[in-house]
Amino acid sequence: MVQKKAKLVIRGRPIRVAHQGGHRFSARVRDHEVIVDQPRGSGGEDAGPTATELLVTSLVACVAHYGHTFCKRHELPDHVDAEATWWADLGSERLQRVEIQVDAPQIPAELDDDFRDALEHCLVHNSMQDPPEISFDVRSSELPADVR
């Protein structure tokens, strides 16, 4: 269960996704570009990870980051790696299960529970446990001449 705290809400920077043809999209995050595509067997060109793979990547990277931060805060060696194995239920179009293996330095026994708590409190994990409100604003626009 996600522990509720006092709200301190900030607005994140916009993330822009633009269609690049086929199943490929370009996502602009701050000054970074991420290509999102489907595998060749699903009609794409495999030019980048799928959106679902990026969702799982966000989770496992967030968990690793929180583990790294915990270790630094407690003056422990801070090399933390993580790997996710995941399953999707294609019938209900959702992730069904994610297992995350965290490779971390030896955590002293008295800090082990705190380390595990830190991993479970990353922002992405919390958001998956208690989903955010999501809304859609569909705007129609004229298609470019080369797409019509």
C-alpha positions in Angstrom: 0.0 0.0 0.0 1.3 3.4 -0.9 1.9 5.6 2.1 0.1 8.9 1.7 2.1 12.1 2.5 1.3 15.8 2.4 1.0 16.9 -1.2 3.8 18.7 -2.9 2.7 18.7 -6.5 5.0 20.1 -9.2 4.2 20.3 -12.9 6.6 18.2 -15.1 8.0 19.5 -18.3 6.0 18.7 -21.4 6.9 15.6 -23.3 6.2 15.8 -27.1 5.6 12.7 -29.2 5.5 13.0 -33.0 4.7 10.3 -35.6 7.7 9.5 -37.8 6.0 7.1 -40.1 4.9 3.5 -39.8 4.8 2.5 -36.1 7.7 4.8 -35.3 7.4 7.8 -33.0 9.9 10.4 -31.7 9.6 11.4 -28.1 11.2 14.7 -27.0 12.0 14.8 -23.3 13.8 18.0 -22.3 16.8 18.0 -24.7 16.6 14.2 -25.3 15.1 12.3 -28.1 13.8 8.7 -27.7 12.6 6.7 -30.7 9.7 4.4 -29.9 8.8 1.7 -32.4 7.3 -1.8 -32.7 9.3 -5.0 -33.4 9.5 -6.1 -37.0 7.1 -9.0 -36.2 4.5 -6.5 -35.0 4.7 -4.2 -38.1 7.5 -1.9 -37.0 11.1 -1.5 -37.9 12.5 -2.1 -34.4 14.1 1.3 -34.4 13.6 1.6 -30.7 11.9 0.1 -27.7 8.1 -0.2 -27.5 6.2 2.2 -25.3 5.5 -0.8 -22.9 9.2 -1.5 -22.8 9.9 2.1 -21.9 7.3 2.0 -19.1 9.0 -1.0 -17.6 12.4 0.6 -18.2 11.2 3.7 -16.3 10.2 1.5 -13.4 13.4 -0.5 -13.2 15.6 2.6 -13.7 13.7 4.5 -11.0 14.1 1.5 -8.6 17.9 1.4 -9.3 18.1 5.2 -8.8 16.4 5.0 -5.4 18.7 2.1 -4.4 21.8 4.1 -5.5 20.6 7.2 -3.6 20.0 5.1 -0.5 23.5 3.7 -0.6 25.0 7.1 -1.1 23.0 8.5 1.8 24.2 5.7 4.0 27.8 6.0 2.8 27.8 2.5 1.2 29.2 1.5 -2.1 26.6 2.9 -4.5 26.9 0.7 -7.6 23.3 -0.6 -8.0 22.1 -2.4 -11.1 18.6 -3.7 -11.7 16.9 -6.0 -14.3 13.2 -6.4 -14.9 11.3 -9.4 -16.3 7.8 -8.7 -17.2 4.6 -10.2 -18.6 1.8 -8.5 -20.5 -1.8 -9.7 -20.8 -2.6 -9.0 -24.4 -6.3 -9.7 -23.9 -6.7 -6.9 -21.3 -4.0 -4.8 -22.9 -2.0 -4.2 -19.6 1.1 -5.3 -17.8 0.3 -8.3 -15.7 3.5 -8.7 -13.6 6.9 -7.2 -13.3 9.7 -8.8 -11.3 12.8 -6.7 -10.6 16.1 -8.1 -9.5 18.3 -5.6 -7.8 22.1 -6.1 -7.7 23.4 -4.0 -4.9 26.4 -4.0 -2.6 26.2 -5.8 0.7 23.6 -3.9 2.8 24.1 -4.1 6.6 21.4 -6.2 8.2 20.1 -3.3 10.2 19.5 -1.3 7.0 18.0 -4.1 4.8 14.3 -3.3 5.5 15.0 0.4 4.9 16.8 -0.4 1.6 13.8 -2.5 0.4 11.4 0.3 1.5 13.5 2.8 -0.5 13.2 0.7 -3.6 9.5 0.4 -3.3 9.0 4.2 -2.9 10.3 5.4 -6.2 8.0 7.7 -8.0 7.2 5.4 -10.9 6.5 2.4 -8.5 4.2 4.7 -6.4 2.4 5.9 -9.6 1.8 2.3 -10.7 0.5 1.3 -7.2 -1.8 4.3 -7.0 -2.4 5.4 -10.6 -2.5 9.1 -11.5 -5.5 10.8 -13.0 -5.1 10.7 -16.7 -7.1 12.8 -19.1 -7.2 13.1 -22.9 -7.8 16.3 -24.9 -8.2 15.2 -28.5 -7.5 18.1 -31.0 -8.2 17.7 -34.7 -5.9 19.3 -37.2 -5.4 19.4 -40.9 -3.1 16.6 -42.1 0.0 17.7 -44.0 -0.4 17.3 -47.8 2.2 14.4 -48.0 0.1 12.4 -45.5 -3.4 12.7 -47.1 
